[in-house]
Structures are given as C-alpha cells and as structure tokens.
Amino acid sequence: MSEPAAQPLMKDLLGPAALRAIADAGVAASPDFDRSAFLDAASTGLEALSVMERVRHIADALHVALPRDYPQAVAILRAMGPRLTHAFQAFAITEYVARHGLHDVERSMAALADLTRFGSAEFAIRPFLAQDPDAILARMTDWAMHPDAHVRRLASEGSRPRLPWAARVPALKDDPTRAAPILERLKADPSLYVRKSVANHLNDIGKDRPDWLVERLSDWPQDDPRTAWIVRHALRTRIKQGDAAALALVGASLEVAVEVRDFAVAPAVVHLGESIAITADLHSRAATRQRLVVDYRLHYARAAGRTAAKVFKLKTFDLGAGETTRIARAQVIRDFSTRRHHGGRHRVELLVNGRTLAEAVFDLAV
C-alpha cells in the first residue's frame, strides 16, 4: 500500500514563495521599498518558525525594508494589499501595523480596516484592544455597520474573547460580553462570512458565560433565517453538552424517544489516508414530531493510553412519529498541522440532543 500524500503545513503558506510575493508587492507599491533588505531579513531563520512566529518575523523584516516614517510606511503597506497573492501574507502586513503603529491609532485603524479586505486584521487589532479597549470597541461597533463585509467581520472576529492563535485581551478575558453591542448589530447580517464569525464569537462567550449566552439569544427573534442560523451555530457547544435551555432555543428537547438501530463504524481497521463510514438508523418511538440534533464524538487515541475527544456535527432535522431515517457520514483519517494521529483503538459515540445513544470502535494502524 502506498503512503498517503503528506498534507502541506500551514506555516508553508508563509514560505519562500510568499516572501517573494510580498517583496514583489512592495516594489510595485513604491520605489522606497527595499526588496533585498526585506528578503534577506525575512529569509534568515524562517524555516524553524511556526506560522504565527513567521507572521511576526515577516513584519519585522518589513520594518527593515520600509521607510522609518510611519505614515509613509503605512501608505506603502496599503498600496501593497491588492497585490498580495494569499490571505496569510496579509496577516504579516497587518502585523507591521500592530508592532509599529500603536502610537498613531487613527492612521492604524484606517489601515487595518483597509487591509483586512485582503486577508484579515483580526490578530493585528488585538494590541490596540489591549491598549484602549473602550475606544477600540467603540470603533469596531461602528465597523459593524460598514458596507464591506470584511470590515464587519473584523468587528466580530477581532473582538472574540478566545480568538484562536491570538493573544488574549485582558478586558475581554475579564468580561467576555463586552463586545455584545457589535454582535447585536450583526445578528442578521446578510454575509455568511460575517455570520460565521458572530456565531463563533457567541460560542466563545458561552464557554465562560453559558447562562448569559442562552438568555441573550432567547431575546433574538428567529423569524429571520439569518438570525436563526447564528443561534443554532452559537449554541453548538451547549447543545453538545446536553444543555436543556440551549436545546429548547433550537426547538429540541433533552428528552427524546428515539431508538438507534445498526450503529456502525467501518471498516474495523483503517490506515492513515483511508476513510471510515459512520452509519445508523434512527427510529422514532414518539407520538409526535421531534427535533433531533445529531452529532458524533470521536475519541482519538493518544500516547500513553490517553484519548482526546472531538465532536463533529452530523445533522439537525425533524423526525415524525414512527418514522425511521438513515444517518451516514464518511470521514478521512489523515494528519493535519493541528492534529497528529496515533495508532490504536478509537471510540465513536452517537449523540442525539446531547446524549450518547450508541457507541462503536475502530482501530487505526500506523
């Protein structure tokens, strides 16, 4: 059997080709951009760095290549934005603003709102939030009404309490609900890109303030399908944990009259790069229609006999009285930059409205 193709590492999106693309953008934007100085500084020591370390490293290399006058440097960066070839390159460009523009907030905020269109300024805005949370949250609340979806999304994503890969902001750690006015303005946003961020932001809050989350969302009218979508996805962690109040908000109940038939995970033994098939028949034993939120929890084998669980969404649907429906999902078992697999026994639980109703296992051979 041939070995599965290795997945590219995320950090390689900021490898030598990205450095050349950034350098090309700099030269095209201004004759004052020092291409050689940038490439020399950015290439030195790059290989050993993680993806976010590379973001900061490249931002420091930009400082070597750009004029020392901050307004002039920012003008060049803004001209570089449309010439970038990948969103990750924009992370490095906006990081320059975070590292060198805290003293010039107005100019820096305008730059971040502009540059976020070419990737995202969600990481770069965090130092500004930490420096002056009241003023920056007020600015981001205004951004929530911006005509550009990328800027509206930055208002939500940049102020998430638990933004992945990002530094924690003390004010948001102390009170993760401080950006609630932003979310209120975005609760029926026409852009799915924005709505996903709002749902993730609310899900972050719910990990620290579950009662606040359920109470706030109970006041959101769900006659607009855009708002209803946010509510469902924002409550996903609470629903996975069997929170009765969260289930009620999506029209479901902790108590379900469902029989699981023929739950199976096949094949019994898989190798990296192969797929497992998860199947089950759900039969209603209720006299009325039921709303079912069906997920599965995969317990990954880890070193020294430990396991680590992750819940995956399957399906949310209504099951009529006496009806039976089939659930099926295929999942490829492969390594990612954020997940490395270990050989051994893996357990799969079928969750219906937050409760485990069936289990099965498979073995991973590596």
Secondary structure, 3 states (H helix, E strand, C coil): CCCCCCCCCHHHHHCHHHHHHHHHHHHHHCCCCCHHHHHHHHHCCCCCCCHHHHHHHHHHHHHHHCCCCHHHHHHHHHHHHHHCCCHHHHHHHHHHHHHHCCCCHHHHHHHHHHHHHHCCCCCCCHHHHHHCHHHHHHHHHHHCCCCCHHHHHHHHHCCCCCCCCCCCCHHHHHCCCCCHHHHHHCCCCCCHHHHHHHHHHHHHHHHHCHHHHHHHHHCCCCCCHHHHHHHHHHCHHHHHCCCHHHHHHCCCCCCCCEEEEEEEEECCEEECCCEEEEEEEEEECCCCCEEEEEEEEEEEECHHHCEEEEEEEEEEEEECCCCEEEEEEEEECCCECCECCCCEEEEEEEEECCEEEEEEEEEEEC
